[in-house]
Amino acid sequence: MARPLLAVALVAGGLTIALPSWAAPIVHDTIPAFGAITLNQGPRGTSMTVAPERSVIGNMFDNSLTSITSLGRGGSIEFLIAPSAGRYISSGQAIELTGGTSGFPETANLFLGNNLAGWVQVGTLRNGHAPNAAGWSGVNNAVITTSYVSGGSPAGTNPTFNFTVVSGFYNSIRLVDVPQVPPGSGVSNNFDGFDIAEFEVTSNLIPVTTVPEPIALALFGLGLAGLAAARRGRA
């Protein structure tokens, strides 16, 4: 009887649970792929409203580099991935507009957090207009690694900002515009903050340590006890 009991114990100890379909990496590049998206838009210029066609959240997910969502000067946008439990943002990409034209410096700070709180700044994105050089400026580099591509036609029209999370588990991401003023000039009414042409993040399952189920441990112990009893009986 000992061997069947041990076999049952080993089978029980090795049971696996079928993972749900969202166990694989998810690319969040549509509105429904997020549990929440909140745009807190700042003004255009000093007090005007950002144009309606630049206030559509869906512009970031339409695969067009000319339709944009503007944060407005000092504005912000926050994203919560869906599902948010058990998953973390592993990488992301933001494509900005107007990087190749002159006179429109645009900068945004990037934060990661959980459940739209506890924000940790991990980088700053700059489109290359004076007074700032183009590309990433890493903040808290222990959390992310970054890369920058000056793409588009003309070159630099759509700078691309990529990041990969190397430590920590976060289900929320936030972009905050940092108002810029060209050297020697004022803020015109055309200034509407950081312009997002396309945006996406990828999420993965948070790794967990497998702990044997109590019933599996009990069956395994019962099998070992049966083996010991059988050996004593033959002695």
N, C-alpha and C positions, 0 to 999 in steps of 0.2 A: 504493500500500500504506500510505502514511502516514496517510491519513484513517481507514481501518479500525482501525489500531493505536491512533490517538488515541481513537477511539470506545471501543475496548475498555478503554483506560486510564481514561477518564472514568467508564465504567460501574463498573469495579472500585473506583475511588476513592470512588464514591457508594454502595457496598454498605452496607446496614443489616442489623442482626441483630434478629430478632423478640425482643422483650422478654418475659420470663416473666409469668405472670398476676399475680404479686405486685408488678409494677412500679408499679401504681396505689396511691394512698393506702390504707392498711389501718387499720381501726378495731379496736383490740384490746380487746374487751369480753366475752370468754369465757375460761375457763381454757385451752383449747387454743390460743388466740391468743398465748400467752406460752410462751417456751422454758423458763422457770422462774419459780415464785412461792414465796418463802420467808417464812413468818410466824414471827417470833421474839417470841412473845407475853409481855408482862410480866404482873404479878399484878393481881388485883382488890383494891382497898383497899390494905392494906399487905403482905399475904402470901397472900391467898386466890387461887384459880384462877378465871379468867374463865369464865362460864357456857358450857356446850357449844354452846348455840344461837347464841352470839355468837363462836364460834371457827371457823365454817365459811367457808372462803375463797370458796365459790360464792355466798355471800350478797351479795357485791359486784357480782355479774353477773346477778342474777335479776330486774331491773327492778322491784324493790320497795323503797320507801323506809322500810320498817319492819323488814325483816330486815337485820342488820348484821354486820360483822366488826370486833371490837374489838381494838385493838393491845395493850391492857393498859398499865398505867402504866410508861412508859419502854420499851415494846416497839416493834417495827419490822416493816415488811414490804417486801420487795424484789421487783421485777419485771424480767424480761429479755424483750424482745419477740422474736417469732419470725415470719420469719427475722431473725436478729440481724446477719448480715453484709450490708453494703451498704445498710442502712436506718438511719434515725435518728428519734427521737421528735420530732414537729413540734408537737404540742399535747396537751392532756390535761384531764381534769375529775375532780374528786372531790366527792362529795356527802356531807355529814356528817349525823348524826342528833342530835336534842335541842337544836338551836340556839335553839329558841324557849322552852324550859323554863328554870327557874331553878335555880341552885345547882350546875351541872355544867360548870365551865370545862374546855374541852378544846382542846389546842393540838398541832400537829404540824409538824415541820420537813420540807421537801421537798428532795430531792437528786436530781441527775442524774449518771450515770456510764456507764462502758462495761464490759460483761461482768461486771457486779456488783462493780466496783471503781473506784477513782479518783473517789470521790464529791465533787461540788461542790454546796454548799448554794445553792439559788436562791430560797427563800422560806419563810415561816412562815404556817400556816393557823390561824385562831382562830375559835371558834364563837360568840363574843360574850358569854359569861358573865363576870362579874367573876372575876379582876381585869383581863381583857383586852378591848379593843374587838374587834368582829367584823371579819372580812375578812382580806385579804392584807397581809403585811408583806414587801416585796420585799427580797431579799438577792441581791447580784450581778445587778443589773437589766440588765447588758449581755447576759445569757444568755436571760432570759425577760421577757415582758410578762404582766400578770395582770389578772383581773377577778373581781368578787365579786357574787353574787346572793343576797339574803336572802329565799329562797323558802319555800314550804310553808304549811301551815295548822295552827295559827296562824302568822302571819308569822314567819319566821326559824327554823321547826322544822327545815328541811333546807337550811342554807346551802350554796351551790354555789361551788366554787373552780375557776376556769378559768385556764389558762396557755397561752401560745404561745412556742415556742422561736424566738428571733431570731438566735442565733449559736451555733456549736458543733454537733457531731454526737454524740449520745448514744443508746445502745440500752438503757439501764437506768434505772430510777426507783426511789426509795426514800422511804418515809414513816416518820418516827421520832416517837413520842409524846414530848411534853415534859410531865412530871407537873405538875399544877396543884393549888393548894389555895385554896378560897374564903377571902376575908378574914374573920378572926375565927372560923374553924371548922377542924376537923381533916379528915382523909381518911376518909370512910366506906367501908364495904365495897361500896357501889354504884358507886364510882369504878373504871372499867375502861379508862380512856384514850380516845384518839381513836377515834370510831366511824364506820366507813366504810359508808355505805348503798349507794352505787353508785360505780364507778370505771371509767375508760376512758382510753386514750391512742390517738392517731393517729400513724402513722409514714409516712414518705416515703422515696424513694430518695435516697441521698447523691449529689449532682451529681458527674459525672465529666467530665473534658476529653477530647473525642474525638481520638484519635491515629490517623492513617491507617495501615493495615496495610502492612508492607514490600512485599508483592506488589503492592498497589495503587500504591505509589510507583514501583516498578520498571516497571510497565506504563505509567504516566503518562509516565515519563522516556523509555521506548522509543517512545511515540507522538510525543513532541516531537522525538526524534532522527530519526524517520522523516519528519516534516514538514520538518526542516532539510535532509535528504538530497534530498527531492523538489524543494525550491526550488533547491538547487545544480544538480540535473540539468536544470532548465528554464533556468538562467542561461546 
